[in-house]
Amino acid sequence: MGPQSTPDLSTQASSPSLSTVAIVGLGTMGTGIAEVLTRAGREVIGIDTDEAAARRAVSALESATARAVQRERLTERERQDALARFRTFTDLQAAADADLVIEVVPEDYELKRQVFAALDAVVRPDTILATGTNALSVTRLAADSQRPERVLGVHFFNPAPAMKLVEVVSSVLTAPTAVTAVTELARDLGKDPIAVGDRPGFVADGLLFGYLNQAAAMYEAKYATREDIDAAMKLGCGLPMGPLALLDLIGVDTARTVLEAMYAESQDRLHAPAPILGQLAEAGLTGRKAGRGFYTYDAPGWGHLPAVAGGATVVPDAESPAAADERSAGRPVSGVGVAGSGTMASGIAEVFAKAGYKVVLAARSLEKAEKAKARIAKSLGRSVDKGRMTAEARDAALAAITPAGSLDAFADVDLAVEAVAEDLVVKQELFKTLDKVCKPGAVLATTTSSLPVVACARATSRPQDVIGMHFFNPAPAMKLVEVVRTVLTADDVHATVRAVCAKVRKHPVDCGDRAGFIVNALLFPYLNNAIKMVEEHYATLDDIDAAMKLGGGYPMGPFELLDVVGLDVSLAIEKVLHAEFRDPGLAPAPLLEHLVAAGCLGRKTGRGFREYAARR
């Protein structure tokens, strides 16, 4: 039966509603979708073979609507009406009168196929059948159905009542009228639907799960602790949750299933599930629902994203970090030298001065150093205007900064931090000079985001004193510092830098000396994969950005972020990652290379992936 043989659907699509919706599977997602539909005035038929699941769904809806009344988002009458619209059954026969059926049973193809086969024998010819899968083939489910033109995917995000994104997934067999009807329903529910084609993970999860997989592999390699990986991505990228905590929330077994499906299609090694995901899943350590996954929780159960509601509480276990007093003692630091005159250098100097350190700000000329100090004065002035600091504190911070036109002024500093151009030759020459002018015992730090710290260390006669301190831009606002030890860095140097981070109110995370450290090594492959989606004409820039903001809680979409960072900077980092890890999946997307070659570098040039108003 082809799409043209079902004209009755077009009549339904033009109506204001799919008024009766059946939900098959009353777990967390099914219950959440049911809540959204009942509160929007739809009649909802909840179906689950497990009577206990049905009772839990009713109880959850009662609790959720009671909270809404308390918050004055519903009246008691509206609540009672919503509860009356939700009926539960244990037999699929109950879906006979539904205009739309959404299945959200576990991610098992054979189980979903059996559900669709049973529904084929029950529902009306004009009923739309939707799968809630985020990993399995919608096309295959449609092809095995008696009415493939009626089958599509409708992917809500957890928790469904709070998350705005809905991915409406069509296969090559889906009738456009079915897509229109479901899209209009999603809008009526107050959601933001985006239309996508059939591929594992669709847009949001297609980008998200590759990133989660790399984070799991990073942890498995003992490159960084779970706490540091999660803190780095929350503080460095503004994400609502760290990747390992998110894997525990999603379910380690679910993540592995999605990645297996993605790898089967892409054959991209970045999608090949990290072995630890299989080990945890086989051991039953599937995350919050089991009480233990990457972290240990106070009890098994499901929680929601922290931005939305409370969740399970993490409790200490054998991997919890040692107390600070168990760390080795560091070196005393009272004077700090900052080398450079750009935005990062002035931002770092401001951070140290506000924390009470005496700061020498050295540039290639005294004039450049004084301009950098003037930039700091403006920044501090804005803080005073916004009530974040007093005029006295501003004056004290400015008085603590001494501009200099030569690195010779670093003779007495205890910590020297360079923030010059991201060029290894330039940095090595600077470290040679620091080696000559800084006193014995001074800690020498580089703010590089992608170059090998050990190469800077080897340019000196004291590589044990060299470490990475990767601040994030803008340094006064961003709380994260990646503390990068080389194989030669002394323990007391590492302890010194961690203590300094605490004094300047930054959160240090430890990582080894390899390309990208934590944040860039996880962030830029994700950005690169987003570009590949556009290259393949799978989704638009706007839909991808919307999907990651609405479905993943990202503060910016990938293309917004690329244009802010700078496409040339992004390309340079991706080239470094590709050269270090030699993974074909990390090769920079050709579209990125073409834009950089054309001089389209993002906001700073007025055009990148998007065009921007000319700057005066």
Phi, psi and omega in degrees: 000126182262171181301327184287347184271008185229064183295338182298334181294327181295326176296317179295320184296328182278350178284159185288353185203154159263095197286331180239122184235131175261136176247119179258111183109106185250051170277203182301313183290314181300319179294319179296317178296320179300319178299315180301315184290316182295321180290339179267008173094006179274149169280127185239127177254108179268127184234126175206132181293342179266110182299327180296321178297320179296318178296320179297322180296316178298315180297318180296319179293321177298316181293316182296317181288329176295319177296322179295324177294317179301324181272005178063033174264345176221151169272165179296324179295316178298322178297313181297321178296318180296316180297325180291336180278356183250116177238144182243148182216164178249001185237135179298342178302337181294344181277004188303325184260008183285145173276333181216137174240129177244117176265135176225047175281171182305155185286074179224119188300314184298320178297314180295322179298319179295321178297315181293322179296319179293321180294323178306325183276353188247315192278165177292159179299333182266002181287134177273134178251123182238140174256141178267013183300150170239006185226331186266163185284117175294322180299317181294319177297320179295315183297329180274358179268158177286340181230074185298333180289343180268356187260133175210180176251143173224104190256102172278164179244149186269131359279130187303322180296331185263325187280131188276336187281138168226123176267121178261114192252120178251147172259179178292348182263348188284134175289133178304328180295327178292319178297317180299315182298315182288324178297317178295322177299314181301319178294320178298332180278359181084017180263168176249096181278144170234143181269128180224161176271178187270103170208151185304131179087343182053226182269296188299306181288331177300324176274321186294315189288331174297318178296315179297321180297317179294324177295319178297319179294323178298317178294317182299326180282000181061030178288324179208158179286162179299320180296319181288323177298313182293317179297321181299316183283330176289312185278328182277335183237357179072026182279150182291334179218152171285160186295324182284322174297323180291321176300320177296323180290314180295321188110119182300321180294320178297316180299319180297319179298315180298315182294322177300317179294319179294318181293322180301326181273317188270332188056022178273126183300336177294341179261352178292118187306131176302135183309327182297332178295318177293320181296315179295317181297315181296330180276358181080010180267073191265008176115211184303319185297336179260352182088356179198136175210246171291328176245170174251138185243160183293336179195154175295154177151174180256138173238178178244175177301140182304328182290345186253315183199172179290159180221190180296150181264129177284136178242154181298147174217192185298337182265359180299142185295149178292155178296154184300328184288353177273352180281158180289155181288150180256189179265149179291140179227121174235329179246135182235136173253134177239122182258123180135165181226006181275191183298317182292316181298314181293324178296318179293318178300320177298317180301312182293319181295319180295335181273001175098005177279149169279127188240130170256119181255105186253134177231184182289343175211157179297324179300315178297320180295320180291325175295321178295320178294324178296324176297319178296319179301319178295318179298314179295323178299319177297323178296321178295315181300327181271002178077018182272344176206161180274163177297325179294318179295322177299313182296322180293320179295315179296322180294336181281350184258124178248113177286148180214151181259011181206150177291350176302336181291353180273011186304326186248007182285152178267338179219125176247126182241122178263140176221056180261189185304147181280069181223121188298320180297316179299315182293320180296320177296320179295319180292328174299319179291317177302321180301325182279321189266333184279147182289157176302139179091350177291141177273131181249121186235145175246143178263015182308145177255350186212346184270156181290123180296324183296332178292326174290319181298319183290347176281355180247170175268003182224064183299338178293341182267002186256138182210161174264136172231089185271098173282160178246148186268132359279130186303321180297331184265324186280131188274347189269141166226122173276119180263113191250108177272140169265177178290350183254350186293133180286150180300319183288336174291316177300315180296323180299312183294321177297319179295320178297318178302318180296320182291326179270010175063042173248157179261111180274140170236138183270137174207161181276173187272080175219162189306133174084345183052229179268300191296305184292329179292333177264328185285313191286328171297325176297315178297320180297320179292327176296320179296320179298324177300319179291318178303323183275004180058031180281323181206161181274164175306313185295318180292321179293315178299316180297319182299318184284330177283316184277325183265335183247354180073020180286138179293333178222148172288162184300324182281327171300314183293317179302317180292329177286314181296322186108125184292329178291318177296317180298316180297319180299317180293319180294324177295320179295316179297317180296318181293325182284314187264347176056026180269124180304328180294344180267357179299131182304138178299133180306325180300322178296316179298320181294318180295318179295317179298330180275000180081012178269092191255005179114206184302325185293338177251000180088352178205133174218246171287335174233169176260147183233155178298141182298138178276142175273000000 
